[in-house]
Amino acid sequence: MKNSYEMIYDVVQQIPRGKVATYGQVAFLAGNPRWSRVVGYALHVNPDQSTIPCHRVVNRFGEPSPAFVFGGANRQIELLQSEGVEFVDGKVDLPRYIWDGKTK
């Protein structure tokens, strides 16, 4: 049986390039809608950024994480912009870029 972090990583790996998911959305899809903070903890110790695109996870307002583990919020913004995600007033335009939860 997979642990909570493995279930979270499985969900995050499905977020397509150019889309984002919220912490709550990832928690729900991983099996427990109360795991939003656990999602944050899991992403902070992401063992493999090349296969677990944690930069695609933002808060419920579309804001990047100020504690983004791979270079801070500015790096997260750069990574998302390189995938075509646009920001309005420092936030992802969620209605436009939110992932529908379906696999790639």
N, C-alpha and C positions, 0 to 999 in steps of 0.2 A: 504494500500500500504506500502511496506517495505521501510525503509530508506536505504541510501547507506551503512552504517555499517552492517546492517542486510543482505543485498545482498552479501557483501564481506564475512561475516561469513558463509553464506550458501555455497559459493564456497570453502572456506578454509576447511570446514568440509568434503568436498568430496575428498580431496587429500588423496590418499591411503598411508598407512604405507610403508616406503621405497621409496617414491617418493617425489619430490619437485616441486614447481611452482614458477615462478618469480612474482614480484609485478605487472609487466605489464600484465602478463598472467591472474592473478587473477582479475585485473581491467577490462580487456577485457571480461572475462567470467561473471563478475558481471554486465556488461551492459554498461560500459563506459571506453574505452581504455585510457582516459586521467586521470584516477583516481589512477595512481601508487602511488602518495604521500598520497592520501586518504587511500589506502590500508595500508600503513605504519602507519598512524595515528590510524586507526581502530585496527590494531594488537597491537599497543602499549597500548591500553586500553581494550584489550581482557578481557571480563567478565568471561570467563570460559575456562581455558587452557585445562581442561580434555576433553572437547568436541569440542574445536576449536583449532586444532593443528597448531598454528602460527609458530612453529619452522620449519615447512615444507615450509616456504616461504623465498626465497633468492633473491638477486638482479640479474640483467640480466647477470652478470658474474659468477653467482653461489656462490657468497660470502655471508657468514652469516652476520647478522646485528650486528654491534658493540654495538648497543643500545638494544639488545634483552631484552625485559622487564622481562623475567623470569630468569635472571642470567647472562646476557651478551653473547657475541659471543661464548665463550668457552662452555657455557651450551647448546647453540643451536647446536653446533658441536657434543657435547656428545649425545644429544637426537637423532640427525640424525644418528650418527654412531651406536647407540643402535638399530636402525631400519635397519641397513645394508647399509646405504648410505656411500659411500667412498669419500674421499677428495684427491685432487691432488694439491699440493702447496697451501693449504688453501682454495681451492674452490671445490664445488661439481662438479663432472664430469657430466655436464648437458646433453650431448647426451645420457648418460646411465641412468640417474635418473629423467629426466624431465617427469612430468605427462602429459599424452596425452589429458587431459581435459575431459575424459569420466568418468562417475560416477563409483564408486567402483564396 
